Amino acid sequence: MKLSITNRILLLVIPITLVSSDLYFGEKTKTAESKTLQNAKKTFDISKQEVNSGPKTYVSNFQKFVKEADSKIDTNKKKFAELKVRFNEICPEKKECTNILAELELDNSNLKSELDTYVLEGNGNWEEFRAELYQDLYKLDLAYNDAKQ
């Protein structure tokens, strides 16, 4: 059975395309994972420093964290409002876009309520809470970027 030239070219091009796309998307995943790992290391180093510092520093660092997290959550609210306007203008599937936006807003408000209801007791493990909250904010930001596209 003889293959035409176009079939031969396709047989060569398709595997090359698949391999190169896997390399490209594989690198994106590795980059996201390495950023998460770097954030975790940074959080651990900060926590380690706080344990070695006095209780006043510990409480002030918690208050600083609450302000930063509040700021990020408020920024998310603004970004979601902009996304809502954009969805109203260009989204072909209004119901699907509305569901995506509602899910993002719900996740953001859940993070806000978790932050507001967290109680700092003595030298508790708020570092774990902070790491989890930042991880959730990072995931929410990724979901926002996906929805934006």
C-alpha positions, 0 to 999 in steps of 0.5 A: 500500500502506497501512501500519498505525500500528504499522508506521509507529511501528516504522519510526521507532523501529527506526532511532532505536534503532539509531543511539542504541545505536551512539552509546552503544557507540561512546562506551564504545569511545572511553573504553576507548581513551582510557584506554589512551592515557592509560596509555601517555602516563603510562608514556612520561613516567615512562620519560623521567624515568628515562632522565634520572635516575641508574642507582641510580634506574633499578634502584630504579624497576625493583624498584618496578615488579616489586613493583607488578606482582606485587601486581596479579597476586596481586590477579588470583589472588584475583579469579579465586578469587572468580569461580570460587566465583561460577561454581560457584553461578550458571553454567548452562554449567559447562564454558564457565565453567570454560574461561573461568576456566582461560584467565584463570588461564593468562594471569595465570600467564604474566604472572607467569612473564614477570615472574619471568624478565625479567632487567634488564641494564644500562640495558636497555629494561625500559620497553618490557617494563613497558608491554607487561606493563601493557597485558596486565594491562589486557586481562586485567582487561577479560576478567575484567570481561566474564566477571564479567558 
